[in-house]
Amino acid sequence: AAGGYRDTDADAAHEEQRPEAVHDEWHVKRLTRDHKASDRGEAAMVRAAGGIVLFGRVQAQLAVSRAVGDLEFKPYVSVVPEYTCTPLGADAAGDDASQVLVVACDGVWDVISDERAVALAADESSPQEAADAIVDAAIAEGTRDNVTCMVLYL
């Protein structure tokens, strides 16, 4: 997931634009870590469970090392999440801040940067339109994986 916030007071000079469209003042932060089989620690976890990592993929097929589905890769792929706690909402970024949260699968993050995802989300007028824009951009960039995205305006 990636999040972004924008100080609304900084937008006073951009009165003719929707505040959400001012990207140079968004502060973007990665909120999660990709769980790829090519990561040294994740590969060690797969191997400890009796699996192999070949070509950066579990059993030479699956790029991620943690998943809820993909039953044919159990027990090598973990369902145990890695999580962090990050405050969100107006109190976290300041009372005069707008925030956007983008939650997407690896098919998006493989081809779309955090900054671009927040910029795409900020250009839209609803979370559904923002998610659609990010999915469309990932497909246009040639992702070869499944593409799922959810956007929240906080």
N, C-alpha and C positions, 0 to 999 in steps of 0.2 A: 504494500500500500504506500501511497505517497500523499502527502498533505501540503497544502499551501495556505498562507494567510496574507492578507493585504491590509495595511493600515488605511482605514477609510479617510482619515484626515489628510493623508498624502494626496488624495485625489481631487482636492479642491481646484487645482489648476486644470483639470480635465473635465470640466462641467459639461461639455458638449458630448462626451462619450459616456457609455454605461461604465460605471466603476469596474465592473467585472472584466472589461476588455483591456484594462491597463495592466500589461504583463510585467513591465520592467520593475514594478514595485511589489510583486508577489515574492514571498519568501517560501521556497520549496524545501521540504524535508522528507527524506526517505524514512518511512516508519517501520519497514520490515526488511528482512534479509532474504534474498533468493535462496531456496533450498535446491540447489542443482547438484546432481551426482558428480559433476566435475570439481566441486569444492572439496578441498582436502579433508576437512572434518566430516562432511556429509558422506564422502566416499568411504572413509574409515567406518562410519556407522553401518553402511550397506555391507561392507566386508565382514564386520563383526557379526552380522545377522546371517552370514553364509552366502551372500550374494556376490556378484562380480560387477565391477565398473569397467566398461570397455567403450572406448570412443566417447568418454564423458557421459555415458548412459548406463542406467541400471540394467543388467542383463543385456547390454548392448542395444537397448530399445528405448527406455524411458528416461527422459532428461531430468525429471525431478526426483528427489530422494524422499520427499514426504508428500503423501496424498491420502485422501479419504477413499477414493475409488481405486481403480487399477488393481483389482483383486488378484489377477494372475501374477502380480509382482510381490505379493505378500509371501513370506515375512520380511523380505529385503527392504521394502519401502515402509517407512514409519508413518503411523497415524498420530504420533505424539507431536503436538505443535511446539514451536519455539515462539515465545511471545514476550512482548515488552508492554509497559504501560506508558502511554503518552496522553497527557491532558489535552482535551479538545474543547472547542466552544469559545465563547466570548471571553470568559475568564482566563483561558489559557493564553490567548494572543493579545489580550487587552480589550477593554470594553468597546473600543471603536474599530474593531477589526472584522473583516469578512473572512470566512474560511471555506475551503473546499477539501473534501476527502475523496480520493480515488482508490477504489479497491478493485484489483483486476488480476487475472491469471497470467501465467508466464507467456501465453501467446501474445499478450499485449506488451508486457515488459521486455520481451526479447527484441522488440523493434521500436518501441516508443519510450523516450526518456521521461523521467519524472517531471522535468520542467515542461516538456511538450504536452504531457497529459494534463497538467494543471492549466496550462495556457489554453488547450482545447476546451477543457471544462469551463473555464472562465468566460469563454466566448459565447456560451449558450445561455438561454434564458431559463432552462429547467434541468434538473438532474437527469431526466430521461434523455433529453436532447444531448446533454453533455456525454453521457455514456455511449449513445449512438455515434457521436462524432469520434470518440476515442476508438471504438470498435471499427468504424469505417476507416480511420487512419491506419490502424494496425493491419487491416486487410489490404489496404492500398500499398502499405510498405512491404507486403509479401510474407507476412507471418505464415508459418507452416503448421501452426498448432491451433488448438481450440482457442476461442476468443470470448472471454466473458468480462464484463465491467459493470461496476456499480459506482455511482457518484452521489455524494451527499453534500449539500450546501449547509454549512453550520452557522 
